Amino acid sequence: MARENTKQRIVQVAVGLFNEEGTAAVSTNHIAAAAGISPGNLYYHFRNKEEIIRAIFERMNTAWTRVNDPPMDDALSPADLRRILDDTFTLLYDYRFFYREIVALMRRDPELAQRYRQVREAGLANTGILLRHFVQGGFMREPSDPDALPRLAEVIWLITEFWLPFAELGTESIGPARLREGADLLVQVVGPYLTDDALSALGSRHAGISRQEVTS
């Protein structure tokens, strides 16, 4: 148990350092010092920084699963969608270094890139399933084009992964208080497929947006 606690502490400390300083500026010695252990103790658990980043990614994936795989026993509601969106962008901020550096991290570590592609493929499929459940819940319109929901899942995934670095390139700093902006952007994207009651229930500033035809 102590061994596992140390390993988790290393991962937690690394997330904080990477978020504040970026992965390039943080060495394993920095992580060990911040975790209150010797470099040798760190290397007992992780051979290098890449292994720590892979462990962080698996931790992220577990958190993503909790957020995006709600129980399907009962019909999902607009409140479920709002919660999923808000929790998604909170999670993005918790692991913001990863999204700032996602392309560089994949290029630097082929093993991480391969694992990421596996997770993304499963994530896209799960997002499509989630959208289907929203349709079945009656607050999302059934598009006539069978490819519409898979394409919508891709757009959702794209915005989710790259909203944070895009927003950080602006003039205002990004903090927890601004995370709802990203969630509201996704509401605008799915808005043409939502009923007016659903948009109102979401409390979105986009309620009443002009809806494109999605059922013809």
C-alpha positions in Angstrom: 0.0 0.0 0.0 2.8 2.4 0.8 4.4 1.7 -2.5 1.2 2.5 -4.4 0.6 5.6 -2.3 4.1 6.8 -3.2 3.5 6.1 -6.9 0.2 8.1 -6.8 1.9 11.0 -5.0 4.5 11.1 -7.7 1.8 11.3 -10.3 -0.2 14.0 -8.4 2.9 16.1 -7.9 3.9 15.8 -11.5 0.5 17.0 -12.7 0.8 20.1 -10.6 4.3 20.9 -11.8 3.5 20.2 -15.4 0.4 22.4 -15.2 2.4 25.3 -13.8 5.7 25.0 -15.7 5.2 22.6 -18.7 6.8 19.2 -19.1 10.0 20.4 -20.7 10.9 22.6 -17.7 10.3 19.9 -15.2 12.8 17.1 -14.6 12.4 13.9 -12.6 14.6 15.4 -10.0 12.2 18.3 -9.7 9.3 15.9 -9.3 11.2 13.9 -6.6 12.0 17.0 -4.6 8.4 18.3 -4.7 7.1 14.8 -3.7 9.6 14.7 -0.8 11.4 11.6 -2.0 14.8 10.8 -3.3 15.4 10.5 -7.1 16.3 6.8 -6.5 12.9 6.3 -4.9 11.2 7.9 -7.9 13.1 5.7 -10.3 12.0 2.7 -8.4 8.4 3.5 -9.5 9.1 5.2 -12.9 12.1 4.8 -15.2 11.8 8.2 -16.7 9.5 11.2 -17.2 7.7 9.6 -20.2 6.5 6.8 -17.9 5.1 9.4 -15.5 3.2 11.1 -18.3 1.8 7.8 -19.5 0.6 7.1 -15.9 -1.0 10.6 -15.9 -2.7 9.8 -19.2 -4.2 6.6 -17.7 -5.4 8.5 -14.7 -7.0 11.0 -17.1 -8.7 8.2 -19.0 -10.2 6.8 -15.9 -11.6 10.2 -15.0 -12.9 10.7 -18.5 -14.7 7.3 -18.3 -16.4 8.4 -15.1 -17.5 11.7 -16.7 -18.7 10.4 -20.0 -20.1 7.0 -19.1 -23.2 7.8 -17.0 -25.6 5.1 -16.0 -27.9 4.3 -18.9 -30.6 2.6 -16.8 -32.7 5.7 -16.7 -33.5 8.2 -19.5 -30.9 11.0 -19.7 -32.0 14.6 -19.2 -30.7 18.0 -20.2 -29.3 18.2 -16.6 -27.2 15.2 -17.4 -25.8 16.9 -20.5 -25.1 20.1 -18.6 -23.3 18.1 -15.9 -21.2 16.2 -18.4 -20.2 19.3 -20.2 -19.2 21.2 -17.0 -17.3 18.1 -15.6 -15.6 17.7 -18.9 -14.1 21.2 -18.9 -13.2 21.0 -15.2 -11.2 17.9 -16.1 -9.5 19.6 -19.0 -8.3 22.3 -16.6 -7.2 19.8 -14.0 -4.8 18.3 -16.7 -4.3 21.4 -18.8 -0.6 20.7 -19.5 -1.6 17.7 -21.6 -3.9 19.7 -23.9 -1.4 22.5 -24.2 1.3 20.0 -25.3 -0.7 17.2 -26.9 0.9 17.2 -30.3 4.5 17.5 -28.9 3.8 14.8 -26.3 2.6 12.4 -29.0 5.6 13.1 -31.2 8.0 12.6 -28.3 6.6 9.3 -27.1 5.3 6.8 -29.7 4.0 4.5 -27.0 1.9 7.3 -25.6 0.7 8.2 -29.1 -0.4 4.6 -29.8 -2.3 4.5 -26.5 -3.9 7.9 -27.1 -5.2 6.7 -30.5 -6.8 3.7 -28.9 -8.5 5.9 -26.3 -9.6 8.4 -28.8 -11.2 5.8 -31.0 -13.1 4.4 -28.1 -14.0 7.9 -26.9 -15.5 8.8 -30.2 -17.6 5.7 -30.3 -18.8 6.4 -26.7 -19.6 10.0 -27.5 -21.7 8.8 -30.4 -23.5 6.3 -28.1 -24.1 9.1 -25.6 -25.6 11.4 -28.3 -27.9 8.5 -29.3 -29.1 8.2 -25.7 -29.8 12.0 -25.7 -32.0 11.4 -28.8 -33.8 8.5 -27.0 -34.3 10.8 -24.0 -36.4 13.1 -26.2 -34.5 16.3 -25.8 -32.3 15.9 -28.9 -33.7 15.7 -32.4 -33.1 12.7 -34.6 -31.1 13.8 -37.7 -32.2 12.3 -40.9 -28.5 11.8 -42.1 -27.2 8.7 -40.4 -23.7 10.1 -40.5 -24.7 13.3 -38.6 -24.2 12.0 -35.1 -20.7 10.4 -35.7 -19.6 13.7 -37.3 -21.1 15.7 -34.4 -19.1 13.4 -32.1 -15.9 14.3 -34.0 -16.6 18.0 -33.7 -17.3 17.7 -30.0 -14.1 15.8 -29.5 -12.1 18.4 -31.5 -13.5 21.3 -29.5 -13.0 19.5 -26.2 -9.3 18.8 -26.9 -8.3 22.1 -28.4 -10.5 24.7 -26.7 -8.1 25.3 -23.8 -5.0 26.1 -25.8 -7.1 28.2 -28.3 -8.5 30.2 -25.4 -5.1 30.6 -23.7 -3.8 32.3 -26.9 -6.2 35.2 -26.2 -5.5 38.2 -24.0 -7.4 37.0 -20.9 -6.0 34.3 -18.6 -7.9 31.1 -18.3 -9.0 30.0 -14.9 -11.7 27.8 -13.4 -14.2 30.6 -13.6 -14.1 30.7 -17.4 -14.5 27.0 -18.0 -18.2 27.3 -18.6 -17.4 29.3 -21.8 -16.0 26.1 -23.3 -19.1 24.1 -22.2 -21.4 26.8 -23.6 -19.5 26.5 -26.9 -20.4 22.9 -27.1 -24.0 23.7 -26.3 -24.0 26.0 -29.3 -22.6 23.2 -31.5 -25.2 20.7 -30.5 -27.9 23.4 -30.2 -29.4 22.9 -33.6 -30.2 19.3 -32.6 -31.7 20.2 -29.2 -35.3 21.0 -28.5 -36.1 24.5 -27.3 -37.1 23.1 -23.9 -33.7 21.4 -23.6 -31.8 24.6 -24.5 -33.8 26.5 -21.9 -33.1 23.8 -19.3 -29.4 23.9 -20.0 -29.4 27.6 -19.0 -27.3 28.4 -22.0 -26.9 31.9 -23.4 -27.6 30.3 -26.7 -31.2 29.4 -25.9 -33.3 30.3 -28.8 -30.4 30.2 -31.3 -31.3 30.0 -35.0 -31.7 26.3 -35.7 -30.5 24.7 -38.9 -32.7 22.1 -40.5 -31.5 18.7 -39.1 -34.6 16.5 -39.6 -35.2 16.9 -43.3 
